[in-house]
Amino acid sequence: MASTEHFRVSSHLKDIIGRDLVTNEFVAVFELVKNAFDAQAKRVDIAFDLDKNEIWIVDNGKGMDEAAIRERWLFVAYSAKADGSEDAEISGDYRDRIRPQGQFAGSKGIGRFSCDTLGATLQLYSRRKKGAPTQRLDVEWDRFEADSKKLFQTIGVRLQTQPDFPADAPIRLPPGSGTALRIGHLRGSWWPDDITRLRQYLEKLIDPFGTTKDTPVHISVRDKDLDEEQIAELEGPVGNDLRDLLTEKTTRIDVQITNDGIVTSLVDRGLRIYTIREKNEFSGLIGAEVRAEIFYLNRSAKATFTRRMGVRPVEFGSIFLFLNGFRIFPIGEENDDTLGLNRRKQQGSSRYLGTRDIMGRVDVLAPPRMFREASSRDAGLIEDAHSRDLYQAIIRKAVVRLERYVVGVTWQDKTDADRDDASGIQFGETKGRVAQVIAQLAATRDLTLEYFNPVIIEIFDDGQRSLDGAMKALTTIAEKQGDEALLRRIEEARARQAELEEAEREATRAAREALAAKALADARISRLERQARYLASTQDMTVEQMTLLLHQVMIYSGHIGAAIDRALGDANAVLAAAADLLNEHEDDDLQDAAASIRARTRRVIDDLDYIHLENDRLTAVARFASNARFDLETDLLEGDVVEFLDEYVNQVRANRDATANVRFEANGLSQDARFRPVDLVVVVDNMLDNARKHGATIMTLAARQAKGSKKVEITISDDGRGIDETRIDPTKIFEKGYTSTVEGTGLGLFHARKVVEAMGGNLILDPDRAPGRAEFIMTLPSKKA
């Protein structure tokens, strides 16, 4: 036989909807504060009486009588907000300070069990009006934990009536209606740091940016272990003093969504940029009111925020969501990305704003259960069509439009990051970018541009030449607004711009011609200066210069004479040895004579080699007699070796020897070095004489940068017969005595390489030369030589 049965509820239910559900003590306090505002409270006090190990939460709301406590507060999971009966009790003259009449923070009927999270005992005091008896409810939560087999409803709580609120409260209790929760035997310790963290938590939950006019939540502390200064830091109203920072020093967008449409205003550091109106396309928001106020903080504003709040903006949070006046957690927390902003930013950090870049609040006023908060208290809104439309509206109408302005205008001006005002908009280029942002909005279908800042029109007075983009934008705005005066100004600006561009082209042509004339004049001046230096150097020498020159000639002449004497002495010895060979025929004597002849012959050759080199130097000195620009008293010269070769080859040598076509190409290079001028002259002359012996009529010396080195090298080439490699071994041409001509001594190239190497340079046959060509590379010495 069938029978009707009923569920039984275990006493363990208390833990499930109490401490197990609300595990965070800060969330527990907030839940009780929300209940106070749902009772139309205009002020809520949170009092810590740590001397008695108690927390008081007191409000001046409508209060409860005996029937309300019995039929509502003790009715688990029942919510008068959900069935609408709460509205019937709202007085006609009531005005809620943070939410409109008829809207409630929660509607699940379990928030009261947050008392269990905070303490083991509860004394609830409540009354309907001034002079009415006060109802007192005593609850010992531990009694529900003794035996989970007991039915929940069989464990009693004590309800009684008393004349007034208790007299031992740590704060002044409301004189009229209201409720006081006295939570004892606290389950956790409340140190000053914990109370400070609770304050910060409530600030972000109730009024994170200090944008409400009045702060309805206050904290007070009684603790004999703290001094007055420490208590003063903990007490006071809950809220932030950020109004001036956020309204005057940030770029913000304000979006209001109602059934009538969407109104959006963008303000850049106190300067309103535009206001637009469009229809509400989000069906999931019909019946609700949404206001989004989102702020972009540049580097200057972030620094100010950090100084004032003691935390960085990224640690404070991003976009907070409030439903009927209370925060939906954890939306907006540091690591929360409910709106997907960080996912967008990963697609292009220079094109999108992330949670680190913006902060703000979105206030939603909606009928009960239109938007449903997850029961876990930290999972945001339950996903449905309403919440999806809400998130889309925030992204498309607020974030994206703020993003277009910040990325398209302020980020383009690198210095704007450090400005705390909108003075950057006075620049012509910035005005043009602002105009383009507004024009894009104006061109949007079903959108009305209600206001735009007239500062962008001042671009015509800034003398800007590149106005094409700005004028196109302003044309769009003018046509959208039907502004004939603005269209006329645009046409006038176009004509003025055409005149400016023509004047600029004419100025460019004139400047180009002036530069060409200057270059021609500079070239002429350079030639005249070189001629003047040469003419000045060929003037009559002073007695001192002539004396020094003759002294050098005498030195070299003495060297030659001594070498010749030695050569003659050795030659006589050779002759005597030869005579001895004719008179003596013994083998030992013959061998000694032969050895003596070989040794002395080598000395003769060496002396003749030295004579040849000294004679070359003497010839070079003689050439300097008509161009004595160098101080021969000092053997070494420190200066630009390339410039020296240029002047010697192109001026001294070319003017002296008109039959030889020789030129030097400096190619704009230079190299400072310490060198002997006479030795360099010997090298050039030997190379030239060697080329002429092989039928050359043109010889070219050209400077170039050595590969893989900072040194300068000289390429030496001519149009002579080159090297007949069938008769001549190119690897031996620098060896002493090796010659390719009958009359040659084999000393010219040998001397040239020897002199260059002695100065710290090098002379080689060009390894990349064409077969048979006589082309050389001379590496010039540097200062280290």
SULRACOR-V480188 format. One record per backbone hydrogen bond with DSSP energy under -0.5 kcal/mol. NH is the residue of the N-H (numbers start at 1). CO is the residue of the C=O. Records with the same first field share a line. If there is no record, write none. Layout:
NH = CO + CO
//
This chain:
5 = 3
10 = 8
11 = 150
13 = 10
14 = 11
15 = 12
16 = 12
17 = 13
18 = 14
20 = 15
21 = 15 + 18
22 = 18
23 = 21
25 = 23
28 = 24
29 = 25
30 = 26
31 = 27
32 = 28
33 = 29
34 = 30
35 = 31
36 = 32
37 = 33
38 = 34
39 = 35 + 36
40 = 37
41 = 36
44 = 216
45 = 58
46 = 218
47 = 45 + 56
48 = 46 + 220
49 = 47 + 54
50 = 48 + 222
51 = 222
52 = 49
54 = 49
55 = 183
56 = 47
57 = 181
58 = 45
59 = 179
60 = 43
62 = 39
69 = 65
70 = 66
71 = 67
72 = 68
73 = 68
74 = 69
75 = 72
76 = 74
77 = 109
78 = 75
83 = 79
84 = 80
85 = 80
86 = 80
87 = 84
88 = 84
89 = 86
90 = 87
94 = 91
103 = 100
113 = 110
114 = 111
115 = 112
116 = 113
117 = 113 + 114
118 = 114
119 = 115
120 = 184 + 185
121 = 184
122 = 139
123 = 182
124 = 137
125 = 123 + 180
126 = 135
127 = 178
132 = 129
134 = 162
135 = 126
136 = 160
137 = 124
138 = 158
139 = 122
141 = 120 + 139
142 = 120
143 = 140
144 = 141
145 = 142
146 = 143
150 = 147
152 = 9
154 = 151
155 = 152
156 = 154
158 = 138
159 = 157
160 = 136
162 = 134
169 = 166
178 = 127
179 = 59
180 = 125
181 = 57
182 = 123 + 180
183 = 55 + 181
184 = 121 + 182
185 = 53
186 = 53
187 = 118
188 = 118
191 = 189
194 = 191
195 = 191
196 = 192
197 = 193
198 = 194
199 = 195
200 = 196
201 = 197
202 = 198
203 = 199
204 = 200
205 = 201
206 = 202
207 = 202 + 203
210 = 207
216 = 214
218 = 44
219 = 236
220 = 46
222 = 48
226 = 223
231 = 227
232 = 228
233 = 229
234 = 230 + 231
235 = 231
236 = 219
238 = 217
239 = 237
240 = 207
242 = 240
246 = 242
247 = 243
248 = 244
249 = 245
251 = 296
252 = 250 + 267
253 = 294
254 = 265
255 = 253 + 292
256 = 263
257 = 290
258 = 256 + 261
261 = 258
262 = 278
263 = 256
264 = 276
265 = 254
266 = 274
267 = 252
268 = 271
269 = 250 + 267
271 = 268
272 = 270
273 = 266
274 = 266
275 = 451
276 = 264
277 = 448
278 = 262
279 = 446
281 = 279
283 = 281
285 = 282
286 = 283
288 = 285
289 = 365
290 = 257
291 = 363
292 = 255
293 = 361
294 = 253
295 = 359
296 = 251
297 = 295 + 357
298 = 296
300 = 417
302 = 298
303 = 299
304 = 300
305 = 301
306 = 302
307 = 303
308 = 304
309 = 305
310 = 306
315 = 312
316 = 312
317 = 313
318 = 332
320 = 318 + 360
321 = 331
322 = 362
323 = 326
324 = 322 + 364
326 = 323
327 = 205
328 = 321
329 = 327
331 = 328
333 = 330
336 = 333
340 = 337
344 = 340
345 = 341
346 = 342
347 = 344
348 = 345
351 = 348
352 = 348
357 = 354
358 = 354
359 = 295
360 = 318
361 = 293
362 = 320
363 = 291
364 = 322 + 362
365 = 289 + 363
366 = 364
370 = 367
371 = 367
373 = 371
374 = 380
377 = 374
380 = 329
382 = 372
388 = 384
389 = 385
390 = 386
391 = 387
392 = 388
393 = 389
394 = 390
395 = 391
396 = 392
397 = 393
398 = 393 + 394
399 = 394
400 = 395
402 = 398
403 = 399
404 = 400
405 = 401
406 = 402
407 = 403
408 = 403 + 404
409 = 405
410 = 405
411 = 406
412 = 409
413 = 409 + 410
414 = 412
416 = 413
417 = 414
418 = 415
419 = 416
422 = 269
425 = 422
426 = 423
427 = 424
431 = 427
432 = 428
433 = 429
434 = 430
435 = 431
436 = 432
437 = 433
438 = 434
439 = 435
440 = 436
441 = 437
442 = 438
443 = 439
444 = 441
447 = 444
448 = 277
449 = 447
450 = 275 + 448
451 = 275
453 = 273
456 = 453
457 = 454
458 = 454 + 455
459 = 456
460 = 457
461 = 458
462 = 459
464 = 459
467 = 465
471 = 467
472 = 468
473 = 469
474 = 470
475 = 471
476 = 472
477 = 473
478 = 474
479 = 475
480 = 476
481 = 477
482 = 478
483 = 478
484 = 482
487 = 483
488 = 484
489 = 485
490 = 486
491 = 487
492 = 488
493 = 489
494 = 490
495 = 491
496 = 492
497 = 493
498 = 494
499 = 495
500 = 496
501 = 497
502 = 498
503 = 499
504 = 500
505 = 501
506 = 502
507 = 503
508 = 504
509 = 505
510 = 506
511 = 507
512 = 508
513 = 509
514 = 510
515 = 511
516 = 512
517 = 513
518 = 514
519 = 515
520 = 516
521 = 517
522 = 518
523 = 519
524 = 520
525 = 521
526 = 522
527 = 523
528 = 524
529 = 525
530 = 526
531 = 527
532 = 528
533 = 529
534 = 530
535 = 531
536 = 532
537 = 533
538 = 534
539 = 536
546 = 542
547 = 543
548 = 544
549 = 545
550 = 546
551 = 547
552 = 548
553 = 549
554 = 550
555 = 551
556 = 552
557 = 553
558 = 554
559 = 555
560 = 556
561 = 557
562 = 558
563 = 559
564 = 560
565 = 561
566 = 562
567 = 563
568 = 564
569 = 565
570 = 566
571 = 567
572 = 568
573 = 569
574 = 570
575 = 571
576 = 572
577 = 573
578 = 574
579 = 575
580 = 576
581 = 577
582 = 578 + 579
583 = 579
584 = 580
590 = 586
591 = 587
592 = 588
593 = 589
594 = 590
595 = 591
596 = 592
597 = 593
598 = 594
599 = 595
600 = 596
601 = 597
602 = 598
603 = 599
604 = 600
605 = 601
606 = 602
607 = 603
608 = 604
609 = 605
610 = 606
611 = 607
612 = 608
613 = 609
614 = 610
615 = 611
616 = 612
617 = 613
618 = 614
619 = 615
620 = 616
621 = 617
622 = 618
623 = 619
624 = 620
625 = 621 + 622
626 = 623
627 = 624
629 = 627
632 = 630
634 = 631
635 = 633
637 = 675
639 = 637 + 673
641 = 639 + 671
644 = 640
645 = 641
646 = 642
647 = 643
648 = 644
649 = 645
650 = 646
651 = 647
652 = 647
653 = 648
654 = 649
655 = 651
656 = 652
657 = 653
658 = 656
660 = 657
661 = 659 + 697
662 = 660
663 = 699
665 = 701
666 = 664
669 = 666
673 = 639
674 = 782
675 = 637 + 673
677 = 675
680 = 676
681 = 677
682 = 678
683 = 679
684 = 680
685 = 681
686 = 682
687 = 683
688 = 684
689 = 685
690 = 686
691 = 687
692 = 688
693 = 689
694 = 690 + 691
695 = 692
696 = 691
699 = 661
700 = 717
701 = 663
702 = 715
703 = 665
704 = 713
706 = 711
709 = 706
713 = 704
714 = 778
715 = 702
716 = 776
717 = 700
719 = 698
721 = 694
723 = 772
724 = 722
725 = 723
727 = 724
728 = 724
730 = 728
732 = 729
733 = 730
735 = 732
737 = 746
738 = 735 + 746
739 = 737
751 = 747
752 = 748
753 = 749
754 = 750
755 = 751
756 = 752
757 = 753
758 = 754
759 = 755 + 756
760 = 757
761 = 756
762 = 779
764 = 777
766 = 775
769 = 766
773 = 770
775 = 773
776 = 716
777 = 764
778 = 714
779 = 762 + 777
780 = 712 + 778
783 = 672
785 = 782
//
